[in-house]
Amino acid sequence: MGKDAARAEWDNPMQFVLACVSYAVGLGNVWRFPYLCQMHGGGGFLIPYLLMLVLLGVPLFYMELAIGQKMRLGSIGAWRAINPYLGGVGLASVVTSMYLCLYYNVINAWSFWYLFHSFQSILPWAECPVNSNLTGHVEECERATPTQYFFYRETLDISGSIEENGGIHMGQALCLLLAWMIVYLFIVKGVKSTGKVVYFTATFPYLVLIIYLIRGVTLHGSINGVKYMFTPKMEQLANPTTWINAATQIFFSLGLGFGSLIAFASYNQYNNNFEKQAIVVSMVNSSTSIFASIVTFSIYGFKATFNYESCLERVRLLLLNTFDLAEDTISLENVIHWIAELNRTHPEQFTSLGGRLETCDLEAELDTAVEGTGLAFIVYSEAIKNMPVSQLWSVLYFIMLLLLGMGSMLGNVIAVITPLSDLKFISRYMSTKTLNGLVCLFCLLLGLGFTTRSGNYWFTMFNDYGATFSLLFIVLIEVITVCYIYGIKRFEKDVEDMLGHRLNCYWKIMLAGVSPILLIALFIFYIVNYIQGGTPTYQAWNKELGKSVVTEYPPYAQAFIGLLLASSVCCIPLTALYTYCKKRNLASGKRERTVSTVSA
Amino acid sequence: MISYVFWGSLALSGIKEGMLVWILFLLCQVGAPALAQDLCQRDAPNGYKVRISLKTALGEDAYEWNQSEMFFFQATMAFAMRRHFQMETYNVDNIILCVQTSRVSFWFVVTSPDNTTMLIPKADVEKAVRMSRHRINNAFLLSDRTLEFLGIYPTLAAPVNPDTPPWLIVFGVVIGAVCVGIIALLISSLLQKRRKEKGMTEDGQDEEDMQVKGVENGINLDGTYNRGFTDDDRFTKL
């Protein structure tokens, strides 16, 4: 199955490995894995996680690389070559990748926004801004925290619900424009430029993570967080959700089903040893997750200890002021002791304190588990503002987030562009540069919708529903196609052709047996969960209360969710039907022609 | 001075009036502090509570709060009242302090210089304090947070609004660099393509000439060169 020799190629296999690492190691490693670790029993979560990596992650990763390298085409062409009726699988991948492209770059835009705002003497999320008559702070900020206020009001200018639209936030739009321009800069010359960029985007985040690890473990109180994370709670292993979440995390973290891996591998040399590379990339991805969670938890521990000690300080001051004691009588260590003492000696005065006396609990502070954008932009920035030289740490942190995000973004965009540039009618009329530019422009214009006042709610909708369900379906069809429709024997022969040795029995058992079963189980679980969950809800920011409230999606938003899910999944049966009809017309057309020549 | 008055009145008005004056004088000496106590008390309607946190503000360098410091406070408050009312008559005696605690907190009231039994209303005292707050803080090496007048909220610093927000400057730099990068890449690839095209046509000319001349392996062959063996599809390859 040869493609013309003019197909671009990576300069060396290292570029390919780094591209895969850069794609797989993304924001999910930093903000989803530590959350899952915390939710599902700390160190104990590693058992289902590593098990799922071996049973599900590595074999599927291997399969996608093999397909890409063999067919030397993007996802649409590759799946059409495997089986003409299942070309829709490739199309579904492209549609899903397109959705991902639309909303993922918005995260990079936020990272840019925070990065640019870090170049100030006082970080803008460190303090509440003063109100118009200079008597106090802005009310919304008083009710929430300064970091929440900065994220929801100044960064997003968020409205009260998904129905209330507003104008575009100009700062966000500019940052999104910059993000797309940088993506274009990275892909403008195809794999030639991408191959050079991934040297940087794959390695620099590790440098920053190491710096942050050293900074994190030397912070006061960080040991509380690390201890909390690694204390295994083995009883969580009995909970089926733990195993489901482990499988889902492996699945999405490796970026299976988007078509990016197929696209990357299609630029490989025919005899590239992708087997070793698949194992290496998967291991690197998982170890990065564990490494990042150590960093996250040391920062968590610092933040929790800081808040706990601030709480104690406030209680101490309250006691000193109410009972007019000298400043050095109560110190942070004996606050608790003094509370009991004063309650005993001055009961009436003590009760007059009433609700102002807070209870300070370190465990409760550590228990506040957050994931996603809330972790990255609110919790982390709160921790950073309390560090000495906070501007430097802020700049470093957001550069790391940007690199992780950009690296993954490269994979997403290449997953869309490679199949498009393989289509004959596009490559005839447009050069790659023009095609790349048009795709970036198109995604930018649609992505501006996420920069409106209700944009964050649409973002959350895309994040939760755009890629999760459809990917499971796509990869399930992929595995069944390769193992049973294309045939595991043919696949084995192709791999032997490329690598020079036969498929190990581990791969055969996993691909043909274990992985499909696990995928079907995951798929059923998702459907059951979705049906049982009732009306889909989202977190809306309430200005008056200063916190998020759970709100139901309006009917048109629910219809849009349905459209998101259906649009990518439907590609598969529709394309199969279309191919079937075309083949039938072709067959009947041929029969007609043969009849006519005979008659003539 | 009062003793001179006493002796003078005694001499002038005789012993009876003198006794009256003496009794009044004694009452004044005893009564004045009592009167002052009545004026200054905890939760006095026209008084303010002051709270000082020396150790929080100065740590190791904290000075000791003693009667001299209290006198200093009275002096600064008198200064604040003079500054606000533009009257030179306020004195240390017009500031009455009471209810001192080890927290270092106390109450104070301000009496009018003309009539020591009359208190200056709360609102006026507040205005005076607000006007000279910065001077009072600096006198004690404290800040708004560590020298608190309970009930008088400090005006927060006005936010600094630069003409261009600083983030826009950094954004401008970065997007400028990216634009330059994109344009450079596009132009370089355009130039590369043009150079390749030009190179191709020039190569073609050279090869033609060489074949016509019949040069092969450096040996000049005389004779006609059989064109049947030339590489015809050289141009159609790409």
Contacts between the chains, C-beta under 8 A, distances in Angstrom:
chain1	res1	chain2	res2	distance
A	112	B	171	7.6
A	112	B	174	8.0
A	113	B	167	7.5
A	115	B	170	7.9
A	116	B	166	7.9
A	116	B	167	3.8
A	116	B	168	7.8
A	116	B	170	4.5
A	116	B	171	5.3
A	116	B	174	7.9
A	117	B	166	7.9
A	117	B	167	4.9
A	119	B	166	5.8
A	119	B	167	7.1
A	119	B	170	5.3
A	120	B	166	5.6
A	120	B	167	8.0
A	129	B	159	6.2
A	130	B	156	4.5
A	130	B	157	7.4
A	130	B	158	7.4
A	130	B	159	5.9
A	134	B	155	5.3
A	134	B	156	5.2
A	134	B	158	6.1
A	135	B	153	6.4
A	135	B	155	7.2
A	135	B	156	7.4
A	136	B	153	7.6
A	136	B	156	7.2
A	137	B	156	7.8
A	171	B	167	7.6
A	174	B	171	6.4
A	174	B	175	7.9
A	175	B	171	7.4
A	177	B	175	7.7
A	178	B	171	6.9
A	178	B	174	6.5
A	178	B	175	5.1
A	178	B	178	6.8
A	181	B	175	6.9
A	181	B	178	5.0
A	181	B	179	7.2
A	181	B	182	6.7
A	182	B	178	5.7
A	184	B	182	6.5
A	185	B	178	5.8
A	185	B	181	5.3
A	185	B	182	5.2
A	185	B	185	7.1
A	188	B	182	6.6
A	188	B	185	5.4
A	188	B	186	7.0
A	189	B	185	6.4
A	189	B	189	6.4
A	193	B	185	7.1
A	320	B	103	6.1
A	321	B	51	6.7
A	321	B	103	7.1
A	321	B	105	7.8
A	324	B	101	3.8
A	324	B	102	7.0
A	324	B	103	4.2
A	324	B	105	5.8
A	325	B	102	6.6
A	325	B	103	6.0
A	326	B	102	4.1
A	326	B	103	6.2
A	326	B	104	7.6
A	327	B	53	6.2
A	327	B	54	7.1
A	327	B	55	4.3
A	327	B	56	6.7
A	327	B	103	7.1
A	327	B	104	7.6
A	328	B	55	6.1
A	433	B	186	6.9
A	433	B	189	7.3
